[in-house]
Amino acid sequence: MKTLLRFTGAAGLALALALSGSPQTRHSPPRDDDSQLPDAKHQQEEILKENHQKDLKDAAQLIDLAEQLKQELEKNDRHVLSISSLKKTEEIEKLAKRIHSRLVR
């Protein structure tokens, strides 16, 4: 149970660290004018905006899952890991990795 609490805390910390970086250092739009859309916006800027929205959505889902996991762990007084809790930890890990992979591209 302590391992799950550490994992949940580590997932939240990893997300916080990943999201705390400077946007200028993580995402720098290209400088060549050949990649412009007809409305004069860079394709890269549009991709970055879309990825940012995905990051926000995934982060909200990660927080929701972490809260659900915390509630399950608090309710469980038998010190036994439920399948539901285990699946939540796996989904939290997947979400954190997905957010991280988009941020480091």
SENUMI-477878 format. One record per atom (N, C-alpha, C): residue in one letter; atom name; x, y, z. Coordinates in Angstrom, 1 decimal, padded with zeros to 4 digits. Layout:
BEGIN
<site residuo="a" atomo="CA" x="X" y="Y" z="Z"/>
...
***
This chain:
BEGIN
<site residuo="m" atomo="N" x="000.8" y="-001.2" z="000.0"/>
<site residuo="m" atomo="CA" x="000.0" y="000.0" z="000.0"/>
<site residuo="m" atomo="C" x="000.9" y="001.2" z="000.0"/>
<site residuo="k" atomo="N" x="001.9" y="001.2" z="000.8"/>
<site residuo="k" atomo="CA" x="002.9" y="002.4" z="000.8"/>
<site residuo="k" atomo="C" x="003.5" y="002.5" z="-000.6"/>
<site residuo="t" atomo="N" x="003.7" y="001.4" z="-001.3"/>
<site residuo="t" atomo="CA" x="004.3" y="001.5" z="-002.6"/>
<site residuo="t" atomo="C" x="003.3" y="002.2" z="-003.6"/>
<site residuo="l" atomo="N" x="002.0" y="001.9" z="-003.5"/>
<site residuo="l" atomo="CA" x="001.1" y="002.6" z="-004.3"/>
<site residuo="l" atomo="C" x="001.0" y="004.1" z="-004.0"/>
<site residuo="l" atomo="N" x="001.0" y="004.4" z="-002.7"/>
<site residuo="l" atomo="CA" x="001.0" y="005.8" z="-002.4"/>
<site residuo="l" atomo="C" x="002.2" y="006.6" z="-002.9"/>
<site residuo="r" atomo="N" x="003.4" y="005.9" z="-002.8"/>
<site residuo="r" atomo="CA" x="004.6" y="006.5" z="-003.4"/>
<site residuo="r" atomo="C" x="004.5" y="006.7" z="-004.9"/>
<site residuo="f" atomo="N" x="003.9" y="005.6" z="-005.5"/>
<site residuo="f" atomo="CA" x="003.8" y="005.7" z="-007.0"/>
<site residuo="f" atomo="C" x="002.8" y="006.8" z="-007.4"/>
<site residuo="t" atomo="N" x="001.7" y="007.0" z="-006.7"/>
<site residuo="t" atomo="CA" x="000.8" y="008.0" z="-006.9"/>
<site residuo="t" atomo="C" x="001.4" y="009.4" z="-006.7"/>
<site residuo="g" atomo="N" x="002.2" y="009.5" z="-005.7"/>
<site residuo="g" atomo="CA" x="002.9" y="010.8" z="-005.4"/>
<site residuo="g" atomo="C" x="004.0" y="011.0" z="-006.4"/>
<site residuo="a" atomo="N" x="004.7" y="010.0" z="-006.9"/>
<site residuo="a" atomo="CA" x="005.7" y="010.1" z="-007.9"/>
<site residuo="a" atomo="C" x="005.1" y="010.5" z="-009.2"/>
<site residuo="a" atomo="N" x="003.9" y="009.9" z="-009.5"/>
<site residuo="a" atomo="CA" x="003.2" y="010.3" z="-010.8"/>
<site residuo="a" atomo="C" x="002.8" y="011.7" z="-010.8"/>
<site residuo="g" atomo="N" x="002.3" y="012.2" z="-009.7"/>
<site residuo="g" atomo="CA" x="001.9" y="013.6" z="-009.6"/>
<site residuo="g" atomo="C" x="003.1" y="014.5" z="-009.6"/>
<site residuo="l" atomo="N" x="004.2" y="014.1" z="-009.0"/>
<site residuo="l" atomo="CA" x="005.4" y="014.9" z="-009.0"/>
<site residuo="l" atomo="C" x="006.0" y="014.9" z="-010.4"/>
<site residuo="a" atomo="N" x="006.0" y="013.8" z="-011.1"/>
<site residuo="a" atomo="CA" x="006.5" y="013.7" z="-012.5"/>
<site residuo="a" atomo="C" x="005.7" y="014.7" z="-013.4"/>
<site residuo="l" atomo="N" x="004.4" y="014.6" z="-013.2"/>
<site residuo="l" atomo="CA" x="003.5" y="015.5" z="-014.0"/>
<site residuo="l" atomo="C" x="003.8" y="017.0" z="-013.7"/>
<site residuo="a" atomo="N" x="003.9" y="017.3" z="-012.5"/>
<site residuo="a" atomo="CA" x="004.2" y="018.7" z="-012.1"/>
<site residuo="a" atomo="C" x="005.5" y="019.2" z="-012.7"/>
<site residuo="l" atomo="N" x="006.5" y="018.3" z="-012.6"/>
<site residuo="l" atomo="CA" x="007.8" y="018.7" z="-013.1"/>
<site residuo="l" atomo="C" x="007.8" y="018.9" z="-014.7"/>
<site residuo="a" atomo="N" x="007.1" y="018.0" z="-015.3"/>
<site residuo="a" atomo="CA" x="007.0" y="018.0" z="-016.8"/>
<site residuo="a" atomo="C" x="006.2" y="019.2" z="-017.2"/>
<site residuo="l" atomo="N" x="005.2" y="019.6" z="-016.5"/>
<site residuo="l" atomo="CA" x="004.4" y="020.8" z="-016.9"/>
<site residuo="l" atomo="C" x="005.0" y="022.1" z="-016.4"/>
<site residuo="s" atomo="N" x="006.0" y="022.1" z="-015.6"/>
<site residuo="s" atomo="CA" x="006.5" y="023.3" z="-015.0"/>
<site residuo="s" atomo="C" x="007.6" y="024.0" z="-015.9"/>
<site residuo="g" atomo="N" x="008.0" y="023.3" z="-016.9"/>
<site residuo="g" atomo="CA" x="009.1" y="023.8" z="-017.8"/>
<site residuo="g" atomo="C" x="008.6" y="025.0" z="-018.6"/>
<site residuo="s" atomo="N" x="009.6" y="025.7" z="-019.1"/>
<site residuo="s" atomo="CA" x="009.3" y="027.0" z="-019.8"/>
<site residuo="s" atomo="C" x="008.8" y="026.6" z="-021.2"/>
<site residuo="p" atomo="N" x="007.7" y="027.2" z="-021.7"/>
<site residuo="p" atomo="CA" x="007.2" y="026.9" z="-023.0"/>
<site residuo="p" atomo="C" x="008.2" y="027.2" z="-024.1"/>
<site residuo="q" atomo="N" x="009.0" y="028.2" z="-023.9"/>
<site residuo="q" atomo="CA" x="009.9" y="028.6" z="-025.0"/>
<site residuo="q" atomo="C" x="011.0" y="027.5" z="-025.1"/>
<site residuo="t" atomo="N" x="011.4" y="026.9" z="-024.0"/>
<site residuo="t" atomo="CA" x="012.4" y="025.9" z="-024.1"/>
<site residuo="t" atomo="C" x="011.9" y="024.6" z="-024.6"/>
<site residuo="r" atomo="N" x="010.7" y="024.2" z="-024.3"/>
<site residuo="r" atomo="CA" x="010.1" y="023.0" z="-024.8"/>
<site residuo="r" atomo="C" x="009.6" y="023.0" z="-026.2"/>
<site residuo="h" atomo="N" x="009.1" y="024.1" z="-026.6"/>
<site residuo="h" atomo="CA" x="008.4" y="024.2" z="-027.9"/>
<site residuo="h" atomo="C" x="008.9" y="025.4" z="-028.7"/>
<site residuo="s" atomo="N" x="009.8" y="025.2" z="-029.6"/>
<site residuo="s" atomo="CA" x="010.2" y="026.4" z="-030.4"/>
<site residuo="s" atomo="C" x="009.7" y="026.2" z="-031.8"/>
<site residuo="p" atomo="N" x="008.9" y="027.2" z="-032.3"/>
<site residuo="p" atomo="CA" x="008.4" y="027.0" z="-033.7"/>
<site residuo="p" atomo="C" x="009.5" y="027.1" z="-034.7"/>
<site residuo="p" atomo="N" x="009.3" y="026.5" z="-035.9"/>
<site residuo="p" atomo="CA" x="010.3" y="026.6" z="-036.9"/>
<site residuo="p" atomo="C" x="010.4" y="028.0" z="-037.5"/>
<site residuo="r" atomo="N" x="011.6" y="028.3" z="-038.1"/>
<site residuo="r" atomo="CA" x="011.8" y="029.6" z="-038.6"/>
<site residuo="r" atomo="C" x="011.5" y="029.7" z="-040.1"/>
<site residuo="d" atomo="N" x="011.5" y="028.6" z="-040.8"/>
<site residuo="d" atomo="CA" x="011.3" y="028.7" z="-042.3"/>
<site residuo="d" atomo="C" x="009.9" y="029.0" z="-042.6"/>
<site residuo="d" atomo="N" x="009.7" y="029.9" z="-043.6"/>
<site residuo="d" atomo="CA" x="008.4" y="030.3" z="-044.0"/>
<site residuo="d" atomo="C" x="007.7" y="029.4" z="-045.0"/>
<site residuo="d" atomo="N" x="008.4" y="028.3" z="-045.3"/>
<site residuo="d" atomo="CA" x="007.8" y="027.3" z="-046.3"/>
<site residuo="d" atomo="C" x="006.7" y="026.5" z="-045.6"/>
<site residuo="s" atomo="N" x="006.7" y="026.4" z="-044.3"/>
<site residuo="s" atomo="CA" x="005.7" y="025.6" z="-043.6"/>
<site residuo="s" atomo="C" x="004.5" y="026.4" z="-043.1"/>
<site residuo="q" atomo="N" x="004.1" y="027.4" z="-043.8"/>
<site residuo="q" atomo="CA" x="002.9" y="028.2" z="-043.4"/>
<site residuo="q" atomo="C" x="001.7" y="027.6" z="-044.0"/>
<site residuo="l" atomo="N" x="000.6" y="027.7" z="-043.3"/>
<site residuo="l" atomo="CA" x="-000.7" y="027.3" z="-043.7"/>
<site residuo="l" atomo="C" x="-001.3" y="028.5" z="-044.5"/>
<site residuo="p" atomo="N" x="-002.4" y="028.3" z="-045.3"/>
<site residuo="p" atomo="CA" x="-002.9" y="029.4" z="-046.1"/>
<site residuo="p" atomo="C" x="-003.3" y="030.6" z="-045.3"/>
<site residuo="d" atomo="N" x="-003.6" y="030.4" z="-044.0"/>
<site residuo="d" atomo="CA" x="-004.0" y="031.6" z="-043.2"/>
<site residuo="d" atomo="C" x="-002.8" y="032.2" z="-042.5"/>
<site residuo="a" atomo="N" x="-001.6" y="031.9" z="-043.0"/>
<site residuo="a" atomo="CA" x="-000.3" y="032.5" z="-042.5"/>
<site residuo="a" atomo="C" x="000.1" y="032.0" z="-041.1"/>
<site residuo="k" atomo="N" x="-000.5" y="031.0" z="-040.6"/>
<site residuo="k" atomo="CA" x="000.0" y="030.5" z="-039.3"/>
<site residuo="k" atomo="C" x="000.9" y="029.3" z="-039.6"/>
<site residuo="h" atomo="N" x="002.0" y="029.2" z="-038.8"/>
<site residuo="h" atomo="CA" x="002.9" y="028.1" z="-039.0"/>
<site residuo="h" atomo="C" x="002.2" y="026.8" z="-038.6"/>
<site residuo="q" atomo="N" x="002.5" y="025.7" z="-039.4"/>
<site residuo="q" atomo="CA" x="002.0" y="024.4" z="-039.1"/>
<site residuo="q" atomo="C" x="002.5" y="024.0" z="-037.7"/>
<site residuo="q" atomo="N" x="003.7" y="024.3" z="-037.4"/>
<site residuo="q" atomo="CA" x="004.3" y="023.9" z="-036.1"/>
<site residuo="q" atomo="C" x="003.5" y="024.5" z="-035.0"/>
<site residuo="e" atomo="N" x="003.2" y="025.8" z="-035.1"/>
<site residuo="e" atomo="CA" x="002.4" y="026.4" z="-034.0"/>
<site residuo="e" atomo="C" x="001.1" y="025.8" z="-033.8"/>
<site residuo="e" atomo="N" x="000.4" y="025.3" z="-034.9"/>
<site residuo="e" atomo="CA" x="-000.9" y="024.7" z="-034.8"/>
<site residuo="e" atomo="C" x="-000.7" y="023.3" z="-034.1"/>
<site residuo="i" atomo="N" x="000.4" y="022.6" z="-034.4"/>
<site residuo="i" atomo="CA" x="000.7" y="021.3" z="-033.8"/>
<site residuo="i" atomo="C" x="000.9" y="021.5" z="-032.3"/>
<site residuo="l" atomo="N" x="001.7" y="022.6" z="-031.9"/>
<site residuo="l" atomo="CA" x="002.0" y="022.8" z="-030.5"/>
<site residuo="l" atomo="C" x="000.7" y="023.2" z="-029.8"/>
<site residuo="k" atomo="N" x="-000.2" y="024.0" z="-030.4"/>
<site residuo="k" atomo="CA" x="-001.5" y="024.3" z="-029.7"/>
<site residuo="k" atomo="C" x="-002.3" y="023.0" z="-029.5"/>
<site residuo="e" atomo="N" x="-002.3" y="022.2" z="-030.5"/>
<site residuo="e" atomo="CA" x="-003.1" y="020.9" z="-030.3"/>
<site residuo="e" atomo="C" x="-002.5" y="020.0" z="-029.3"/>
<site residuo="n" atomo="N" x="-001.2" y="019.9" z="-029.2"/>
<site residuo="n" atomo="CA" x="-000.5" y="019.1" z="-028.2"/>
<site residuo="n" atomo="C" x="-000.7" y="019.7" z="-026.8"/>
<site residuo="h" atomo="N" x="-000.8" y="021.0" z="-026.7"/>
<site residuo="h" atomo="CA" x="-001.0" y="021.6" z="-025.4"/>
<site residuo="h" atomo="C" x="-002.4" y="021.3" z="-024.9"/>
<site residuo="q" atomo="N" x="-003.4" y="021.3" z="-025.8"/>
<site residuo="q" atomo="CA" x="-004.8" y="020.9" z="-025.4"/>
<site residuo="q" atomo="C" x="-004.8" y="019.5" z="-025.0"/>
<site residuo="k" atomo="N" x="-004.1" y="018.6" z="-025.7"/>
<site residuo="k" atomo="CA" x="-004.1" y="017.2" z="-025.4"/>
<site residuo="k" atomo="C" x="-003.4" y="017.0" z="-024.0"/>
<site residuo="d" atomo="N" x="-002.3" y="017.8" z="-023.7"/>
<site residuo="d" atomo="CA" x="-001.7" y="017.7" z="-022.4"/>
<site residuo="d" atomo="C" x="-002.6" y="018.1" z="-021.3"/>
<site residuo="l" atomo="N" x="-003.4" y="019.2" z="-021.5"/>
<site residuo="l" atomo="CA" x="-004.3" y="019.6" z="-020.5"/>
<site residuo="l" atomo="C" x="-005.4" y="018.6" z="-020.2"/>
<site residuo="k" atomo="N" x="-005.9" y="018.0" z="-021.3"/>
<site residuo="k" atomo="CA" x="-006.9" y="017.0" z="-021.1"/>
<site residuo="k" atomo="C" x="-006.4" y="015.7" z="-020.4"/>
<site residuo="d" atomo="N" x="-005.2" y="015.3" z="-020.8"/>
<site residuo="d" atomo="CA" x="-004.6" y="014.1" z="-020.2"/>
<site residuo="d" atomo="C" x="-004.2" y="014.4" z="-018.7"/>
<site residuo="a" atomo="N" x="-003.8" y="015.6" z="-018.4"/>
<site residuo="a" atomo="CA" x="-003.4" y="016.0" z="-017.1"/>
<site residuo="a" atomo="C" x="-004.7" y="016.0" z="-016.2"/>
<site residuo="a" atomo="N" x="-005.8" y="016.5" z="-016.7"/>
<site residuo="a" atomo="CA" x="-007.0" y="016.5" z="-015.9"/>
<site residuo="a" atomo="C" x="-007.5" y="015.0" z="-015.7"/>
<site residuo="q" atomo="N" x="-007.3" y="014.2" z="-016.7"/>
<site residuo="q" atomo="CA" x="-007.7" y="012.8" z="-016.5"/>
<site residuo="q" atomo="C" x="-006.8" y="012.1" z="-015.5"/>
<site residuo="l" atomo="N" x="-005.5" y="012.4" z="-015.5"/>
<site residuo="l" atomo="CA" x="-004.5" y="011.9" z="-014.6"/>
<site residuo="l" atomo="C" x="-004.9" y="012.3" z="-013.2"/>
<site residuo="i" atomo="N" x="-005.2" y="013.5" z="-013.0"/>
<site residuo="i" atomo="CA" x="-005.6" y="014.0" z="-011.6"/>
<site residuo="i" atomo="C" x="-006.8" y="013.3" z="-011.2"/>
<site residuo="d" atomo="N" x="-007.8" y="013.1" z="-012.0"/>
<site residuo="d" atomo="CA" x="-009.0" y="012.4" z="-011.7"/>
<site residuo="d" atomo="C" x="-008.8" y="011.0" z="-011.3"/>
<site residuo="l" atomo="N" x="-007.9" y="010.3" z="-012.1"/>
<site residuo="l" atomo="CA" x="-007.6" y="008.9" z="-011.7"/>
<site residuo="l" atomo="C" x="-006.8" y="008.8" z="-010.4"/>
<site residuo="a" atomo="N" x="-005.9" y="009.7" z="-010.2"/>
<site residuo="a" atomo="CA" x="-005.1" y="009.7" z="-008.9"/>
<site residuo="a" atomo="C" x="-006.1" y="009.9" z="-007.7"/>
<site residuo="e" atomo="N" x="-007.0" y="010.8" z="-007.9"/>
<site residuo="e" atomo="CA" x="-008.0" y="011.0" z="-006.8"/>
<site residuo="e" atomo="C" x="-008.8" y="009.8" z="-006.5"/>
<site residuo="q" atomo="N" x="-009.3" y="009.1" z="-007.6"/>
<site residuo="q" atomo="CA" x="-010.1" y="007.9" z="-007.5"/>
<site residuo="q" atomo="C" x="-009.2" y="006.8" z="-006.8"/>
<site residuo="l" atomo="N" x="-008.0" y="006.7" z="-007.2"/>
<site residuo="l" atomo="CA" x="-007.1" y="005.7" z="-006.6"/>
<site residuo="l" atomo="C" x="-006.9" y="006.0" z="-005.1"/>
<site residuo="k" atomo="N" x="-006.7" y="007.3" z="-004.8"/>
<site residuo="k" atomo="CA" x="-006.5" y="007.7" z="-003.4"/>
<site residuo="k" atomo="C" x="-007.8" y="007.3" z="-002.6"/>
<site residuo="q" atomo="N" x="-008.9" y="007.6" z="-003.1"/>
<site residuo="q" atomo="CA" x="-010.2" y="007.2" z="-002.4"/>
<site residuo="q" atomo="C" x="-010.3" y="005.7" z="-002.2"/>
<site residuo="e" atomo="N" x="-010.0" y="004.9" z="-003.2"/>
<site residuo="e" atomo="CA" x="-010.0" y="003.5" z="-003.1"/>
<site residuo="e" atomo="C" x="-009.1" y="003.0" z="-002.0"/>
<site residuo="l" atomo="N" x="-007.9" y="003.5" z="-002.0"/>
<site residuo="l" atomo="CA" x="-006.9" y="003.1" z="-001.0"/>
<site residuo="l" atomo="C" x="-007.3" y="003.5" z="000.4"/>
<site residuo="e" atomo="N" x="-007.9" y="004.6" z="000.5"/>
<site residuo="e" atomo="CA" x="-008.4" y="005.1" z="001.9"/>
<site residuo="e" atomo="C" x="-009.5" y="004.2" z="002.3"/>
<site residuo="k" atomo="N" x="-010.4" y="003.7" z="001.4"/>
<site residuo="k" atomo="CA" x="-011.5" y="002.9" z="001.8"/>
<site residuo="k" atomo="C" x="-011.1" y="001.5" z="002.2"/>
<site residuo="n" atomo="N" x="-010.1" y="001.0" z="001.5"/>
<site residuo="n" atomo="CA" x="-009.6" y="-000.4" z="001.7"/>
<site residuo="n" atomo="C" x="-008.9" y="-000.5" z="003.0"/>
<site residuo="d" atomo="N" x="-009.5" y="-001.2" z="003.9"/>
<site residuo="d" atomo="CA" x="-008.9" y="-001.4" z="005.2"/>
<site residuo="d" atomo="C" x="-008.3" y="-002.8" z="005.4"/>
<site residuo="r" atomo="N" x="-008.3" y="-003.6" z="004.3"/>
<site residuo="r" atomo="CA" x="-007.8" y="-005.0" z="004.4"/>
<site residuo="r" atomo="C" x="-006.3" y="-005.0" z="003.9"/>
<site residuo="h" atomo="N" x="-005.8" y="-003.9" z="003.5"/>
<site residuo="h" atomo="CA" x="-004.4" y="-003.9" z="003.0"/>
<site residuo="h" atomo="C" x="-004.2" y="-004.8" z="001.9"/>
<site residuo="v" atomo="N" x="-005.2" y="-005.0" z="001.0"/>
<site residuo="v" atomo="CA" x="-005.1" y="-005.8" z="-000.2"/>
<site residuo="v" atomo="C" x="-005.3" y="-004.9" z="-001.4"/>
<site residuo="l" atomo="N" x="-004.5" y="-005.1" z="-002.4"/>
<site residuo="l" atomo="CA" x="-004.6" y="-004.4" z="-003.6"/>
<site residuo="l" atomo="C" x="-005.7" y="-004.9" z="-004.5"/>
<site residuo="s" atomo="N" x="-006.6" y="-004.1" z="-004.9"/>
<site residuo="s" atomo="CA" x="-007.7" y="-004.5" z="-005.7"/>
<site residuo="s" atomo="C" x="-007.3" y="-004.4" z="-007.2"/>
<site residuo="i" atomo="N" x="-007.9" y="-005.2" z="-008.1"/>
<site residuo="i" atomo="CA" x="-007.7" y="-005.1" z="-009.5"/>
<site residuo="i" atomo="C" x="-007.9" y="-003.7" z="-010.0"/>
<site residuo="s" atomo="N" x="-009.0" y="-003.1" z="-009.5"/>
<site residuo="s" atomo="CA" x="-009.4" y="-001.8" z="-010.0"/>
<site residuo="s" atomo="C" x="-008.3" y="-000.8" z="-009.7"/>
<site residuo="s" atomo="N" x="-007.7" y="-000.9" z="-008.5"/>
<site residuo="s" atomo="CA" x="-006.6" y="000.0" z="-008.1"/>
<site residuo="s" atomo="C" x="-005.4" y="-000.2" z="-009.0"/>
<site residuo="l" atomo="N" x="-005.1" y="-001.4" z="-009.2"/>
<site residuo="l" atomo="CA" x="-003.9" y="-001.8" z="-010.1"/>
<site residuo="l" atomo="C" x="-004.1" y="-001.2" z="-011.5"/>
<site residuo="k" atomo="N" x="-005.3" y="-001.3" z="-012.0"/>
<site residuo="k" atomo="CA" x="-005.6" y="-000.8" z="-013.4"/>
<site residuo="k" atomo="C" x="-005.5" y="000.7" z="-013.4"/>
<site residuo="k" atomo="N" x="-005.9" y="001.4" z="-012.3"/>
<site residuo="k" atomo="CA" x="-005.8" y="002.8" z="-012.2"/>
<site residuo="k" atomo="C" x="-004.3" y="003.2" z="-012.2"/>
<site residuo="t" atomo="N" x="-003.5" y="002.5" z="-011.5"/>
<site residuo="t" atomo="CA" x="-002.1" y="002.9" z="-011.4"/>
<site residuo="t" atomo="C" x="-001.4" y="002.7" z="-012.8"/>
<site residuo="e" atomo="N" x="-001.8" y="001.7" z="-013.6"/>
<site residuo="e" atomo="CA" x="-001.3" y="001.5" z="-014.9"/>
<site residuo="e" atomo="C" x="-001.8" y="002.6" z="-015.8"/>
<site residuo="e" atomo="N" x="-003.0" y="003.0" z="-015.7"/>
<site residuo="e" atomo="CA" x="-003.5" y="004.1" z="-016.6"/>
<site residuo="e" atomo="C" x="-002.8" y="005.4" z="-016.2"/>
<site residuo="i" atomo="N" x="-002.6" y="005.6" z="-014.9"/>
<site residuo="i" atomo="CA" x="-001.9" y="006.9" z="-014.5"/>
<site residuo="i" atomo="C" x="-000.5" y="006.9" z="-015.1"/>
<site residuo="e" atomo="N" x="000.2" y="005.7" z="-015.1"/>
<site residuo="e" atomo="CA" x="001.5" y="005.7" z="-015.7"/>
<site residuo="e" atomo="C" x="001.5" y="005.9" z="-017.2"/>
<site residuo="k" atomo="N" x="000.5" y="005.4" z="-017.9"/>
<site residuo="k" atomo="CA" x="000.4" y="005.6" z="-019.3"/>
<site residuo="k" atomo="C" x="000.1" y="007.1" z="-019.6"/>
<site residuo="l" atomo="N" x="-000.8" y="007.7" z="-018.9"/>
<site residuo="l" atomo="CA" x="-001.0" y="009.1" z="-019.1"/>
<site residuo="l" atomo="C" x="000.2" y="010.0" z="-018.8"/>
<site residuo="a" atomo="N" x="000.9" y="009.7" z="-017.8"/>
<site residuo="a" atomo="CA" x="002.1" y="010.5" z="-017.4"/>
<site residuo="a" atomo="C" x="003.2" y="010.3" z="-018.5"/>
<site residuo="k" atomo="N" x="003.3" y="009.1" z="-019.0"/>
<site residuo="k" atomo="CA" x="004.3" y="008.9" z="-020.1"/>
<site residuo="k" atomo="C" x="003.9" y="009.6" z="-021.4"/>
<site residuo="r" atomo="N" x="002.6" y="009.5" z="-021.7"/>
<site residuo="r" atomo="CA" x="002.1" y="010.2" z="-022.9"/>
<site residuo="r" atomo="C" x="002.3" y="011.7" z="-022.8"/>
<site residuo="i" atomo="N" x="002.0" y="012.3" z="-021.7"/>
<site residuo="i" atomo="CA" x="002.2" y="013.7" z="-021.5"/>
<site residuo="i" atomo="C" x="003.7" y="014.0" z="-021.6"/>
<site residuo="h" atomo="N" x="004.5" y="013.2" z="-021.0"/>
<site residuo="h" atomo="CA" x="006.0" y="013.5" z="-021.0"/>
<site residuo="h" atomo="C" x="006.5" y="013.4" z="-022.5"/>
<site residuo="s" atomo="N" x="006.0" y="012.4" z="-023.2"/>
<site residuo="s" atomo="CA" x="006.6" y="012.2" z="-024.6"/>
<site residuo="s" atomo="C" x="006.2" y="013.4" z="-025.5"/>
<site residuo="r" atomo="N" x="005.0" y="014.0" z="-025.3"/>
<site residuo="r" atomo="CA" x="004.6" y="015.1" z="-026.1"/>
<site residuo="r" atomo="C" x="005.5" y="016.4" z="-025.7"/>
<site residuo="l" atomo="N" x="005.8" y="016.5" z="-024.4"/>
<site residuo="l" atomo="CA" x="006.5" y="017.6" z="-023.9"/>
<site residuo="l" atomo="C" x="008.0" y="017.6" z="-024.3"/>
<site residuo="v" atomo="N" x="008.6" y="016.5" z="-024.5"/>
<site residuo="v" atomo="CA" x="010.0" y="016.4" z="-024.8"/>
<site residuo="v" atomo="C" x="010.3" y="016.4" z="-026.3"/>
<site residuo="r" atomo="N" x="009.3" y="016.3" z="-027.1"/>
<site residuo="r" atomo="CA" x="009.5" y="016.3" z="-028.6"/>
<site residuo="r" atomo="C" x="010.0" y="017.6" z="-029.0"/>
***
